[in-house]
């Protein structure tokens, strides 16, 4: 029987998930999480659930026009011990950007500050993965119990 949802989720700041859900952003930038497998980041699935995270995000990391995305962000935080998925993303295009100048073309398509983009670009080797995505709401949100395997600084999570 076909599962209605992918078994893979992608961890991203809750404010960025909001931007994606509201059509204010259509790209995901990824350097790779701190504990990605050897070889760094890769697109594991062409379709995945967005998993909002509430750590590490701050207003300074967003362009000023997007700081409203943090308003009432804690209202999106699921109850302790659960994780809630409300949006599905499909990868339209996956690119590797090898010069910071080439990132300029994506400036209107995301809400991260230029400083965050540059910091991600220069961390480890000079390149960024850009995923161009279509995001749509799930018909009904999916609430699952938290599993310890979801923790840590990694991009992809296999749902338990």
HELIX and SHEET records of a PDB file:
HELIX    1   1 UNK A   14  UNK A   21  1                                   8    
HELIX    2   2 UNK A   59  UNK A   61  5                                   3    
HELIX    3   3 UNK A   64  UNK A   70  5                                   7    
HELIX    4   4 UNK A   73  UNK A   76  5                                   4    
HELIX    5   5 UNK A  100  UNK A  103  1                                   4    
HELIX    6   6 UNK A  104  UNK A  109  5                                   6    
HELIX    7   7 UNK A  114  UNK A  122  1                                   9    
HELIX    8   8 UNK A  148  UNK A  150  5                                   3    
SHEET    1   A 6 UNK A  27  UNK A  30  0                                        
SHEET    2   A 6 UNK A 128  UNK A 145 -1                                        
SHEET    3   A 6 UNK A  82  UNK A  97 -1                                        
SHEET    4   A 6 UNK A  47  UNK A  53 -1                                        
SHEET    5   A 6 UNK A   8  UNK A  13  1                                        
SHEET    6   A 6 UNK A 156  UNK A 158 -1                                        
END                                                                             
